[in-house]
Amino acid sequence: MLSPNSLRKIRLFVIFLILSVFVSANMAAHAAQSEDIPRNFDAREDYNRGFRAKQSSDQETAEKNLRQRVKDAEVEYSTARGTARRIRRFVGPFDGAQPGYQPVTRARKFLDDYRQLLGLTAQDDADLEVTDEVVSRDNGASHVYLRQRRQGIPVYDGQLQVDIDGEGRLQSISNNGMRGLAASLAFTRPTLSASQAVTAAAQHLGISTQTPPEVFESGTDPQQTTRLTEPELSTEDIVMRLMWLPIRDKLTRLVWNFQIHTPDGQHVYDFTVDAKSGKVWTRFDWIASANYQVYPQPFESPDQASPAPPLDGRQTLSNPADPLASPLGWHDTGSAAYTALRGNNVYAYLDVLGFNSPTGAQPDCGASLTCAFPMDLSLSPANYRSAAATNLFYWTNLAHDIFYRYGFDEANGNFQINNFGKGGAGNDYLRAEAQDGGGSCNANFLTPADGSPPRMQLYVCSRAIDGSSFFPAHDADLEGAVIVHEYGHGVTNRLVGGPSNVSCLNNDQQPGEGWSDFFGLVFTVRPGDSGTMKRGFGKYLFGQPPDGNGIRPKPYSTDSAINNFNYASINGLAVPHGVGSVWAEVLWRMYWRLVDAHGSSADLADPPALSNAAAWAGNQRALLYVVDGLKYTACSPTFVDARDGIIASAAAHFGGEDVCMIWNTFAAFGLGTNAVPGGANSTTPANGFAVPASCSGSPSPSPSPSPSPSPSPSPSPSPSPSPSPSPSPSPSPSPSPSPSPSPSPSPSPSPSPAPTAYTLSVTKTNSSRGAVNSSPSGISCGTSCSSASASFASGSMVTLTASPFIFRKFTGWSGDCTGTSRTCTVLMDRARTVNATFQ
C-alpha cells in the first residue's frame, strides 16, 4: 500500500502534468513583466516615510550614563523603531578582560546592562532565545545571536547580536528588535488563513492560479506551522509560519511568513503577509542574481590563460584539495565516495534544461578520478559541457577551502554534508548547476539557513552589454571571478546575522554585491598586478576583451582617473549592483594599502598561523579582515556598519596594528567617523572624512575626489589616492611676498615672482549642522568649526564636499561656489572664499 506521502506526490505529479501548459504560459507572462518588478519590496518604507520615533527618557538617561563611563561610545538609533540599533566604540572594547567567560552568559549580562538603552523591557529581555553561538577558531572571539519572541512566536528579523573578543570584552551590540513589543501588538490571532495568504502573494506577483493551494499538514505549535502545495506558484512545498513583523514604534503586525520557489527557477521569494488584512508587507528575493583540467587560480577566465582562446589553455592540477578544509578530498563524504563531480562540499552537475537537478549525461572522472574532458572554444558551449562542469567543480571547492582558512568553517555555517563533529549543521553541500538552461548572461546563488543546501546557477551568454550578439557564446562556468562572486553571496548571507538568519542583506544600502565583487577580485590577483590597474568585472561572460571595462558603472582601480567613487557616489546608482560596486571599490583600496604595507603572498590559500603576525602578507590580511568582519556586521547593514565590522576584526588581530591604516583609507573615501549613512535603505548618504583622535597622526591617502558626471571619467586634476602608507603632505602656508630687489640702474624694478599658492577660505552658516571637507585635503571643518582656510597650489582644482549631520540639510553654496549640489569645485587661480549654508 502506498503511503499518504507517496499518494500526495502522485497526485501532485498528475496536477503538474495537467497544468504544465498553463503554468508555462503563466510564468512566461510573469517573466516578461519581471524586468519591471523590483528585486525586493518593503511596504514599510512608504508607510513610515516622514515618521521618526523619539527616544524615551530612559534611553536618554542610559546613553548619558554610558558616555560618562565610556567617553567615545557611539549610539545609533533606529528612525522607525526608536531602539538603539547599534552600540559601539570606534576603537577598542568597552570593558576589561573576563578570563574563562561563557559567551551566552556574558552576552545576556551585556544585554541586561544595556537593556534600557536598547529600548527593551524586562519581559522582552526574558523572551530572547539564542539562535546561534559562533566562536572564531583563529582568535577566540564570540558572536552570540539572539531572537526576540512573544508568546512563542518570533519577531521577523528581530535579531540582537553581541560581539565579544577572545578575552571576554564587549566589542559591540547590534539590535534589530522592537522596543515594548507586548504593547505594540496590533492583534494576536490570525483571521486570514495560510491558503489565503498564499493567494495574496500570487496576486502580488500578478499570477492567477487555477487551483486553490492544497493544505496537507497543519501544526498546533505557537507559529501554526502549515505545509501546503501550489504547483502553479512554487516548485517546492510552501511552509507557512506566523511571525511578528515590526512596522514602526508602537506598531507590530502578526504575519504569515513563507517562501515561494518560482517555477522558472529564477527566484525564491520570502513573503510576509498580514494575518488579518492580507496585505503583502514584504517580499525579498533570496537568490542574489584528484586531477582536474581547469583554468586554475588566479586565472580569471580563458582570456588570461596561455595559449589564448580558441586554443585550450587549461592546466592539469593534482590533488588540489586542502587537507585542513577538506580532509577527505573533494570526492568523499565519509559515508560515500564518488567518481562524478560530487563530494562533501559540492555537487556540480549539468542542468541544461533548467530543472534545478541533473539532466542528461553527467561527467564521470572514472576510478582514477581523472577529471579531464575535451574543450574547443571555437565551438558553442554545448560542445564542452563536461569540461565546463569540471571547471565549476574546481572553483567552488577552491572557494570552500580558501574561505575555510579565513573563518568560514563548520561552526560558522559553511557548506558541507559531513561537518566532522566541528559544529554547525551538516547536510548542506553546494549544488552547482553548470550551463543552466533556466536563463542567460547571468549567474545567481540561493542561500537558505545552515543545514539546508544552497544552489548556484551559471548560465551561458551570447549578448554583449550593448545588446549586440557574439559567437560562439561564452560560459560563466569558465570565469573564476564570477564563480567566486556567487560563492561569496553564500559566505556573506551565512556570516552576517549568523548562520540561522539569511535575511540580513535585503536592504538597499547593503554591500552584498560589493563583498562578492571584492572576493572575485582578490582570488584572481596575478603576480605583477597593481592597484592602479583597471580591473573590469564580468568581462569574459559578456564577450569583452581582457582589458574591457566590465559590467559595473566603473572598473575597479586605486587610480582616481579610472575610478573616482566615494561613499556619496551610491546616490543614483542601481540597487544592488551599482551600489555594491562602490563598496567593492573602497575594499579594493584597503586591499592595496595593506599590500603596500605588508607585501603580497602568492599562497592565498595557506595563510600562516595567527601567532606569526610578521608572516601575514597584506593580501591575506585584507581577506581575513573582510571575512571575519562579516561576523561583527549588524543585520541590514549600511556601509558604515560594514566598515565597523572590518575595523573590529582588525582590532582583534595582530595587536590592532592595521586599524589606523584602515580607518584612514575609509575616511579618505568619505566613510570616516562623521559619515552619515541615512538609514539601511538610504542611497543618499553624506560623506565624512574624519578619523578617530587616536588615528589622527597616522598616514592617510588623499580623500577620494567627487565623481565626474560623465559615465566615462576623464583624469581628475586632483592627485590620485596613493596606495603608499607615506603621509600626505601638510598644506603649506601662504608664501610671503618676495622682497623687493635692490635699486638698480634700470628705470623700473624687477617684477615679483607669481604666487605659487593661494588661500581658500570656507565659512559655514549654521555651522553646527554640517561639515565641509576638501579634496585634496587641507580643509576639514566639522561640528565646532565655523570657518577654515588652507593654501593650495596655484592652478589646482579643489573639490569641497558639504555633509549635513543627521536630521539636518544642506541648502547651498555662495561666494566662489554656487548651487545646491553637495560638492563644488574651484580653480585656485587667486584667493577664493566660499560659504556653505545648512539648515
C-alpha positions in Angstrom: 0.0 0.0 0.0 1.3 3.5 -0.9 1.9 5.8 2.0 -0.1 9.1 2.3 3.1 11.0 1.3 3.5 8.8 -1.9 -0.1 9.3 -2.8 0.3 13.1 -2.3 3.3 13.1 -4.6 1.5 11.1 -7.3 -1.5 13.5 -7.1 0.8 16.5 -7.4 2.5 15.0 -10.4 -0.8 14.5 -12.1 -1.8 18.1 -11.3 1.6 19.2 -12.6 1.0 17.4 -15.9 -2.5 18.8 -16.3 -1.3 22.3 -15.6 2.1 22.3 -17.3 0.9 24.2 -20.4 -0.9 26.8 -18.3 2.0 27.2 -15.9 4.5 27.7 -18.7 2.3 30.3 -20.3 1.5 32.0 -17.0 5.2 32.1 -15.9 6.3 33.3 -19.3 3.9 36.2 -18.9 5.3 36.8 -15.4 8.9 36.6 -16.8 8.0 39.2 -19.4 6.9 41.5 -16.6 9.9 40.7 -14.3 12.1 43.4 -15.7 9.7 45.9 -14.2 9.4 44.1 -10.8 11.9 45.3 -8.2 14.0 42.5 -6.7 12.7 43.4 -3.3 9.6 45.1 -1.9 9.0 46.5 1.6 5.7 48.4 2.1 7.1 49.8 5.4 9.3 52.3 3.6 6.3 54.2 2.2 4.2 53.7 5.3 7.0 55.2 7.5 8.0 58.0 5.2 8.4 61.1 7.3 8.0 59.2 10.6 10.6 59.5 13.3 10.4 57.7 16.6 11.5 59.6 19.7 13.9 58.3 22.3 12.4 57.7 25.7 13.7 59.5 28.8 15.0 56.1 30.0 17.1 55.8 26.8 18.4 59.4 27.1 19.5 58.7 30.7 21.0 55.4 29.8 23.0 56.9 26.9 24.2 59.7 29.2 25.4 57.2 31.8 27.2 55.2 29.1 29.0 58.2 27.8 30.2 59.1 31.3 31.7 55.6 31.6 33.0 55.3 28.0 33.8 58.7 26.6 33.9 57.8 22.9 31.0 55.4 22.9 28.7 55.7 19.9 24.9 55.0 19.8 22.9 54.9 16.6 19.1 54.8 16.9 16.5 53.3 14.6 14.5 56.0 12.9 11.4 53.9 12.7 11.5 51.8 15.9 13.3 54.1 18.3 15.6 51.4 19.5 19.3 51.7 19.9 20.3 50.0 16.7 24.0 49.9 17.3 26.2 50.5 20.4 29.9 50.6 19.6 33.3 52.3 20.1 35.3 53.4 17.1 38.5 51.9 18.6 38.8 49.3 21.3 36.4 47.3 23.6 34.0 48.6 26.3 35.4 46.9 29.4 38.1 44.7 30.9 39.0 41.1 30.3 37.0 38.3 31.8 39.0 35.1 31.7 37.1 31.9 31.4 33.9 33.6 30.3 30.9 31.8 28.8 29.8 33.6 25.7 26.0 33.3 26.1 26.1 34.2 29.8 28.3 37.1 29.0 26.1 38.3 26.2 23.0 38.1 28.3 24.8 40.1 31.0 25.6 42.8 28.5 22.0 42.9 27.2 20.7 43.2 30.7 23.2 46.1 31.5 22.2 48.0 28.3 18.5 47.0 28.3 17.1 50.5 28.8 19.3 52.0 26.1 18.3 49.2 23.7 14.7 50.0 24.4 13.9 46.6 25.8 11.6 45.8 28.7 12.4 43.1 31.2 9.8 40.8 29.5 11.5 41.5 26.1 14.8 40.5 27.7 13.4 37.3 29.2 11.8 36.2 25.9 15.0 36.4 23.9 16.2 33.0 22.5 19.7 32.1 21.4 19.7 31.1 17.7 23.5 30.8 17.2 26.7 31.0 19.2 29.7 31.2 17.0 33.3 31.2 18.2 36.1 32.2 15.7 38.7 29.5 15.5 41.5 31.9 14.9 41.2 34.4 17.8 38.5 33.1 20.1 36.1 35.9 19.5 32.5 35.1 20.1 29.4 36.2 18.3 26.1 35.5 20.1 22.9 35.9 18.1 19.5 36.1 19.9 16.0 36.4 18.5 13.1 38.4 20.0 9.9 36.4 20.7 6.5 36.9 22.2 4.0 34.1 23.1 6.4 31.6 21.4 6.2 33.5 18.1 9.5 35.0 16.9 9.9 38.6 15.6 10.7 38.7 11.8 14.4 39.6 11.6 14.1 40.6 15.3 17.8 39.8 16.0 20.1 41.0 18.6 23.9 40.4 18.2 26.6 40.7 20.8 30.2 40.6 19.8 32.8 39.7 22.4 36.5 39.4 21.9 38.7 36.5 22.9 39.2 38.0 26.4 35.6 38.4 27.1 35.4 42.1 26.5 32.4 43.7 24.8 33.1 44.9 21.3 29.6 45.9 20.1 25.9 45.3 20.3 23.5 45.3 17.2 19.8 45.4 17.8 17.1 44.8 15.2 14.4 44.1 17.8 11.3 46.0 18.8 11.0 48.1 22.0 8.0 47.4 24.2 7.0 44.5 22.0 4.0 43.4 24.0 2.4 46.8 24.0 3.0 47.2 20.2 1.0 44.2 19.1 -1.9 45.3 16.9 -3.7 41.8 17.3 -2.6 38.4 18.4 -4.7 35.9 16.5 -4.8 35.4 12.7 -8.1 35.8 10.9 -6.5 35.2 7.4 -5.8 31.5 6.7 -2.5 30.2 5.4 -4.1 29.4 2.0 -5.5 32.9 1.7 -2.0 34.4 2.4 -0.5 32.3 -0.4 -3.3 33.6 -2.8 -2.5 37.2 -1.7 1.2 36.5 -2.6 0.2 35.2 -6.0 -1.9 38.2 -6.7 1.0 40.4 -5.6 3.1 38.7 -8.3 0.4 39.1 -10.9 -0.1 35.3 -11.2 -3.6 33.9 -11.5 -3.8 30.3 -10.1 -6.4 27.9 -11.4 -6.5 25.7 -8.3 -6.5 26.6 -4.6 -3.5 25.8 -2.5 -3.7 22.3 -1.0 -3.0 22.1 2.7 -1.6 18.7 3.7 -0.2 19.5 7.2 -1.4 21.9 9.9 0.5 22.4 13.1 -0.6 23.2 16.6 2.6 24.9 17.6 2.5 28.7 18.5 3.6 29.5 14.9 0.8 27.3 13.5 3.3 25.8 11.0 1.3 24.8 7.9 2.5 23.0 4.8 0.7 23.3 1.5 1.3 22.9 -2.2 0.6 25.2 -5.1 2.4 23.8 -8.2 1.4 26.8 -10.3 3.3 29.1 -7.9 6.1 27.1 -6.2 8.1 24.1 -7.2 8.6 23.2 -3.6 6.2 22.8 -0.7 5.3 26.1 0.9 5.9 26.2 4.7 3.9 28.8 6.5 4.7 30.2 9.9 3.3 33.0 12.0 5.7 35.8 12.9 5.6 39.3 14.4 6.6 42.0 11.9 7.8 45.3 13.3 6.2 48.2 11.3 7.4 51.1 13.4 7.5 52.2 17.0 4.4 51.0 18.9 3.1 49.0 15.9 3.8 45.3 15.3 1.6 43.1 13.0 1.1 39.4 13.0 2.0 38.0 9.6 2.4 34.7 7.7 6.0 34.2 6.6 6.8 31.7 3.8 9.0 31.2 0.8 7.9 30.6 -2.9 10.3 28.8 -5.3 9.1 30.2 -8.7 8.7 27.6 -11.5 11.1 29.5 -13.7 13.9 28.7 -11.2 14.9 32.4 -11.0 13.5 33.5 -7.7 13.0 32.3 -4.1 10.7 34.9 -2.7 10.4 35.3 1.1 7.0 36.8 1.9 5.3 38.4 4.9 1.6 38.7 4.5 -0.6 40.4 7.1 -2.5 37.7 9.0 -5.6 39.9 9.2 -5.8 42.2 6.2 -4.0 40.1 3.6 -1.6 43.0 2.8 1.8 42.0 1.5 4.2 43.8 3.7 7.5 42.5 2.4 8.8 40.4 -0.5 12.6 39.6 -0.6 14.4 37.5 -3.2 16.8 35.0 -1.6 18.6 34.5 -4.9 21.4 37.0 -5.3 21.2 37.3 -9.0 42.1 14.5 -7.6 43.2 15.5 -11.2 41.3 18.4 -12.8 41.9 20.0 -16.1 40.8 23.6 -15.5 41.7 27.3 -15.6 43.4 27.4 -12.2 43.5 30.3 -9.7 44.5 33.1 -10.3 43.4 32.9 -14.0 40.2 34.9 -14.1 39.0 33.3 -17.4 40.2 31.7 -20.6 41.3 35.1 -21.8 44.1 35.2 -19.3 45.4 31.7 -20.0 48.1 30.7 -22.4 47.5 29.7 -25.2 44.6 32.2 -25.6 41.2 31.2 -26.9 40.1 29.5 -29.0 43.1 27.2 -28.1 42.9 25.2 -24.9 44.9 27.0 -22.1 43.8 24.8 -19.2 46.2 23.2 -16.8 46.0 19.8 -15.0 46.2 20.0 -11.2 46.8 17.0 -9.0 45.1 16.7 -5.6 44.4 20.4 -5.1 42.2 19.8 -2.0 43.2 21.4 1.3 43.7 18.7 3.9 42.5 21.0 6.7 39.3 22.2 5.0 38.6 19.0 3.0 40.3 16.2 5.0 38.7 13.5 2.7 39.4 15.3 -0.5 36.7 16.6 -2.9 35.0 13.3 -3.8 34.3 11.7 -0.4 31.8 12.5 2.3 33.0 9.9 4.8 30.0 7.7 4.1 30.1 7.7 0.3 32.8 8.2 -2.4 32.0 9.4 -6.0 33.6 9.4 -9.4 31.2 12.1 -10.5 31.8 15.8 -9.7 30.4 15.3 -6.3 31.8 15.2 -2.7 31.5 16.6 0.7 31.5 20.3 -0.3 30.0 20.5 -3.8 27.9 18.6 -6.3 28.5 20.1 -9.7 26.2 18.9 -12.5 24.7 19.9 -15.8 21.2 21.4 -15.7 20.8 22.2 -19.4 17.0 22.0 -19.2 16.8 24.3 -16.2 15.0 21.8 -13.9 17.2 22.6 -10.9 18.5 19.0 -11.0 21.0 16.9 -13.1 19.6 16.5 -16.6 21.2 14.3 -19.3 24.6 12.7 -19.3 26.8 13.8 -16.4 30.6 14.0 -16.3 32.3 11.0 -14.7 36.0 11.1 -13.8 36.4 7.3 -13.6 38.0 5.2 -10.9 41.3 7.2 -11.3 39.5 10.5 -10.7 40.9 12.0 -13.9 38.5 14.9 -14.5 39.9 15.9 -17.9 37.5 16.4 -20.7 38.0 17.9 -24.2 37.2 21.5 -24.9 37.2 23.6 -28.1 36.3 27.3 -27.5 35.7 27.9 -31.2 32.5 25.9 -30.8 29.4 26.6 -28.7 29.4 25.7 -25.0 27.1 22.7 -25.6 30.2 21.0 -27.1 32.3 21.1 -23.9 29.8 20.7 -21.1 31.8 18.2 -19.1 34.9 20.5 -19.2 32.7 23.4 -18.0 31.2 21.5 -15.1 34.7 20.4 -14.1 35.9 24.0 -14.0 32.9 24.9 -11.9 33.6 22.0 -9.5 37.2 23.1 -9.1 36.5 26.8 -8.4 33.6 26.1 -5.9 35.7 23.6 -4.0 38.7 26.0 -4.1 36.4 28.8 -2.7 35.2 26.4 0.1 38.8 25.6 1.1 40.1 29.2 1.0 37.2 30.7 2.8 37.5 27.9 5.4 41.1 29.1 6.2 39.8 32.6 6.8 37.0 31.7 9.2 34.0 30.4 7.1 34.1 26.9 8.7 31.6 24.3 10.1 30.7 26.3 13.2 30.1 29.4 11.1 27.7 27.7 8.8 29.7 26.7 5.8 28.5 24.3 3.1 29.3 20.6 3.8 27.5 17.3 4.1 29.7 16.0 6.9 30.9 18.6 9.5 33.2 16.0 11.2 31.8 17.0 14.7 33.2 20.5 14.4 29.8 22.3 15.0 27.2 23.8 12.8 24.5 21.9 10.8 25.6 19.5 8.1 23.8 18.1 5.0 24.1 21.4 3.2 26.7 20.9 0.4 26.5 23.3 -2.6 24.5 22.3 -5.6 26.4 23.9 -8.5 24.4 23.9 -11.8 26.6 24.2 -14.9 25.2 25.6 -18.2 21.9 26.1 -16.5 19.1 26.3 -19.1 16.9 28.5 -17.0 18.5 31.8 -18.0 21.3 33.5 -19.9 24.0 36.1 -19.4 23.9 35.8 -15.6 24.6 33.7 -12.5 23.0 33.5 -9.1 23.1 32.0 -5.7 20.4 30.8 -3.3 21.4 30.7 0.4 19.0 29.0 2.9 19.8 28.8 6.6 22.5 26.5 7.9 21.6 22.8 7.3 19.8 23.3 4.0 21.7 23.0 0.7 22.5 26.2 -1.2 22.3 26.4 -5.0 24.5 28.2 -7.6 23.3 28.6 -11.2 25.7 29.6 -14.0 24.5 30.5 -17.5 25.9 31.0 -21.0 25.8 34.3 -22.8 25.9 35.5 -26.4 24.8 39.0 -25.9 27.1 42.0 -25.1 26.2 44.8 -22.8 25.3 47.0 -25.8 22.8 44.4 -27.0 24.9 43.1 -29.9 25.4 39.3 -30.3 28.6 37.4 -30.5 29.6 33.8 -31.4 30.5 31.4 -30.0 28.7 32.1 -26.7 30.7 32.4 -23.5 30.1 30.2 -20.4 30.1 31.7 -16.9 31.4 28.3 -15.7 34.8 29.3 -17.2 35.0 32.7 -15.4 36.5 32.1 -12.0 35.8 35.6 -10.7 32.1 35.2 -11.4 32.0 31.8 -9.6 33.8 33.2 -6.6 31.4 36.2 -6.7 28.4 33.9 -6.4 30.0 31.7 -3.7 30.7 35.0 -1.9 26.9 35.6 -1.6 26.7 32.3 0.4 29.5 33.4 2.7 28.0 36.8 3.4 24.5 35.5 3.9 25.6 32.9 6.4 28.0 35.2 8.3 26.1 38.5 8.6 23.5 37.8 11.3 24.7 34.3 12.0 24.1 31.0 10.1 20.5 30.6 11.1 19.4 34.0 9.7 19.9 34.6 6.0 17.6 37.6 5.7 20.0 40.3 6.8 21.1 41.5 3.3 17.8 42.8 1.8 18.2 46.5 2.4 19.1 49.0 -0.4 22.4 50.1 1.1 23.7 46.7 2.0 27.1 45.9 0.5 26.5 42.3 -0.6 27.3 42.7 -4.3 30.4 44.7 -3.3 31.7 42.0 -1.0 31.2 39.4 -3.8 33.0 41.5 -6.4 35.8 42.0 -3.9 36.2 38.3 -3.3 36.3 37.7 -7.1 39.0 40.3 -7.5 41.1 39.0 -4.6 41.0 35.4 -5.8 42.2 36.4 -9.3 45.1 38.9 -8.5 48.1 37.7 -10.5 51.8 38.3 -9.9 52.7 41.8 -11.2 49.3 43.3 -10.7 49.0 46.7 -9.1 46.2 48.7 -7.6 46.3 51.3 -10.3 45.5 48.8 -13.0 42.0 48.7 -14.5 40.0 45.7 -13.3 36.7 45.3 -15.1 34.3 42.7 -13.7 32.4 40.1 -15.8 34.4 40.8 -19.0 34.6 37.2 -20.4 30.9 36.3 -19.9 29.8 39.4 -21.8 32.3 39.0 -24.7 34.6 41.8 -23.7 38.4 41.7 -24.2 40.8 41.2 -21.2 41.2 44.9 -20.8 37.5 45.7 -21.0 35.6 47.9 -18.5 33.3 45.1 -17.3 29.7 45.3 -16.3 29.9 47.7 -13.3 29.5 51.5 -13.5 33.3 51.9 -13.4 36.2 49.5 -13.5 38.0 48.9 -10.2 41.2 50.8 -9.6 43.0 52.9 -7.0 43.7 55.4 -9.8 41.1 58.2 -9.5 41.4 58.8 -13.2 39.7 55.3 -13.6 37.5 55.2 -10.6 36.8 58.3 -8.5 33.9 56.9 -6.4 33.4 57.9 -2.8 30.7 57.0 -0.3 28.2 59.5 -1.5 28.6 58.1 -5.1 25.9 55.5 -4.4 23.3 58.3 -5.0 21.7 57.5 -8.3 23.3 54.1 -8.8 21.3 51.0 -9.4 20.4 48.7 -6.4 22.1 46.3 -5.6 24.9 46.0 -8.2 25.7 49.7 -8.7 25.6 50.5 -5.0 27.6 47.4 -4.2 30.3 48.4 -6.7 31.1 51.5 -4.6 31.7 49.3 -1.5 33.9 47.0 -3.6 36.0 50.0 -4.6 36.8 51.1 -1.1 37.7 47.5 -0.1 39.9 47.3 -3.2 41.7 50.5 -2.0 42.1 49.0 1.5 43.5 45.8 0.0 46.2 47.7 -1.8 47.1 49.8 1.2 47.6 46.6 3.2 49.6 45.0 0.3 51.9 48.1 0.1 52.4 47.9 3.9 52.9 44.1 4.3 53.6 42.7 0.8 51.7 40.0 -1.1 51.8 36.3 -0.7 51.4 34.0 -3.8 49.7 31.5 -1.5 46.4 33.0 -0.6 45.1 29.5 0.2 47.5 28.8 3.0 47.9 31.7 5.5 50.4 31.3 8.3 49.5 30.8 12.0 48.0 33.9 13.6 50.7 33.9 16.2 53.2 34.7 13.4 52.0 38.2 12.6 55.1 39.1 10.7 54.4 36.4 8.2 50.9 37.6 7.3 51.0 39.4 3.9 48.8 42.3 3.0 46.5 40.3 0.7 46.0 37.6 3.4 45.2 40.3 6.0 42.7 42.0 3.7 40.8 38.8 3.1 40.9 37.9 6.8 39.6 41.3 7.9 36.7 41.3 5.4 35.6 37.7 6.1 36.0 37.9 9.8 34.5 41.4 9.8 31.2 39.9 8.5 30.7 38.3 11.9 30.8 41.7 13.5 28.5 43.3 11.0 25.0 44.3 12.0 21.9 42.8 10.3 20.6 45.1 7.5 23.9 46.8 7.3 24.8 50.2 5.9 28.3 50.8 4.6 29.1 52.3 8.0 28.1 49.1 9.7 30.2 47.0 7.3 33.1 49.4 7.9 32.8 48.9 11.6 32.9 45.1 11.2 36.2 45.2 9.3 37.7 47.6 11.9 36.6 45.4 14.7 38.3 42.4 13.1 41.4 44.4 12.5 41.4 45.4 16.2 41.2 41.8 17.2 44.2 40.7 15.1 47.9 41.4 15.2 47.7 43.8 18.1 45.5 46.1 16.0 48.5 47.3 14.1 46.4 47.9 10.9 43.5 49.7 12.5 44.5 53.3 11.8 45.7 52.5 8.3 42.2 51.1 7.6 40.5 54.0 9.3 42.4 56.4 7.1 41.6 54.5 4.0 37.8 54.5 4.8 37.9 58.2 5.8 39.6 59.3 2.6 36.7 57.6 0.8 34.1 59.5 2.8 33.5 56.7 5.3 35.1 58.5 8.2 33.7 58.7 11.8 31.4 61.5 10.8 29.9 59.8 7.7 26.1 59.8 7.8 24.5 56.7 6.2 20.9 58.0 6.3 19.4 54.6 7.2 19.6 51.0 5.9 17.6 51.8 2.8 19.1 55.2 2.1 21.0 55.7 -1.1 21.8 59.4 -0.3 24.5 59.2 2.5 26.7 62.1 3.4 30.5 61.8 3.2 32.6 62.2 6.3 36.3 62.4 6.3 37.2 62.4 10.0 39.2 59.7 11.8 39.3 58.8 15.5 41.5 61.0 17.5 43.8 58.0 18.3 44.5 57.7 14.5 44.7 61.4 13.6 48.5 61.3 13.4 48.8 58.2 11.2 49.4 58.2 7.4 46.4 58.6 5.2 45.7 58.6 1.5 44.3 61.6 -0.3 40.5 61.8 0.0 38.5 60.5 -2.9 37.6 63.1 -5.4 34.0 63.8 -6.2 32.8 61.7 -9.1 32.6 63.1 -12.5 29.1 63.3 -14.0 30.5 61.7 -17.2 29.9 57.9 -17.3 33.5 57.6 -18.6 35.6 59.6 -16.2 38.4 61.6 -17.5 41.6 62.1 -15.5 41.0 64.2 -12.4 43.2 67.1 -11.7 43.2 66.0 -8.1 46.1 63.8 -7.1 45.4 60.1 -7.2 44.9 58.3 -3.9 48.3 56.8 -3.2 48.4 53.2 -2.1 51.6 54.0 -0.2 51.4 54.4 3.5 53.5 57.5 3.4 51.8 60.5 4.9 50.0 63.1 2.8 51.9 66.4 2.7 50.6 69.0 5.1 49.1 72.1 3.5 51.9 74.7 3.2 51.2 78.2 4.4 50.6 81.1 2.0 54.0 82.3 0.8 55.3 85.6 1.9 55.7 88.2 -0.9 59.2 88.2 -2.3 61.3 91.1 -1.0 61.7 94.0 -3.5 65.0 93.8 -5.3 67.8 96.4 -4.6 67.6 99.5 -6.7 69.4 99.2 -10.0 70.1 101.5 -12.8 67.0 100.2 -14.6 64.2 102.7 -14.5 61.7 100.1 -13.3 62.1 97.4 -10.6 62.1 93.7 -11.5 58.7 92.1 -11.2 57.9 89.9 -8.1 57.6 86.1 -9.0 54.0 84.9 -9.4 52.5 83.3 -6.3 52.9 79.5 -6.1 49.8 79.0 -3.9 46.5 80.7 -3.0 44.3 80.6 0.1 40.9 79.0 0.0 38.7 80.3 2.9 35.5 78.4 3.9 32.7 79.7 6.2 29.5 78.0 7.3 26.1 79.3 8.1 24.5 77.3 10.9 27.9 75.8 11.4 26.9 73.1 13.9 24.6 71.4 11.4 27.1 70.2 8.9 30.7 69.7 7.9 32.8 70.8 4.9 35.9 69.0 3.7 38.2 69.4 0.8 39.9 67.2 -1.7 42.9 67.5 -1.8 43.0 67.5 1.9 43.5 70.8 3.8 40.1 71.9 4.9 38.2 69.8 7.5 35.5 71.9 9.1 33.3 69.8 11.5 31.0 70.3 14.4 32.8 73.0 16.3 34.2 74.8 13.3 32.6 77.8 11.8 35.4 78.7 9.3 38.6 77.2 8.0 41.2 78.0 5.4 44.2 76.4 3.7 46.6 77.0 0.9 46.5 75.1 -2.4 48.9 75.2 -5.4 48.3 77.8 -8.0 46.2 76.4 -10.9 45.0 73.4 -8.9 41.4 72.3 -8.7 39.9 71.9 -5.2 36.6 70.0 -4.6 34.6 70.9 -1.5 32.0 68.5 -0.1 29.2 69.6 2.3 28.0 66.9 4.6 24.9 67.7 6.7 24.6 66.0 10.0 21.7 63.6 10.8 18.3 65.3 10.7 19.9 68.4 9.0 20.0 69.7 5.4 22.5 71.4 3.1 20.8 74.2 1.2 23.6 75.7 -1.0 26.9 77.4 -1.7 27.6 81.1 -2.1 30.8 83.1 -2.9 33.1 81.4 -5.3 30.8 78.4 -5.4 27.1 78.4 -6.2 24.3 75.8 -6.5 22.8 73.2 -4.2 24.9 70.2 -5.1 26.8 68.9 -2.1 30.1 69.2 -4.0 31.6 72.1 -5.8 35.0 72.6 -7.5 37.0 75.8 -7.5 40.1 76.8 -9.6 42.8 78.2 -7.4 44.0 81.0 -9.7 43.5 83.5 -6.9 42.4 83.7 -3.3 38.9 82.2 -3.0 36.1 82.4 -0.4 33.2 80.0 -0.2 30.2 79.8 2.2 28.2 76.7 2.9 24.7 77.0 4.4 23.0 74.3 6.4 19.5 74.1 8.0 
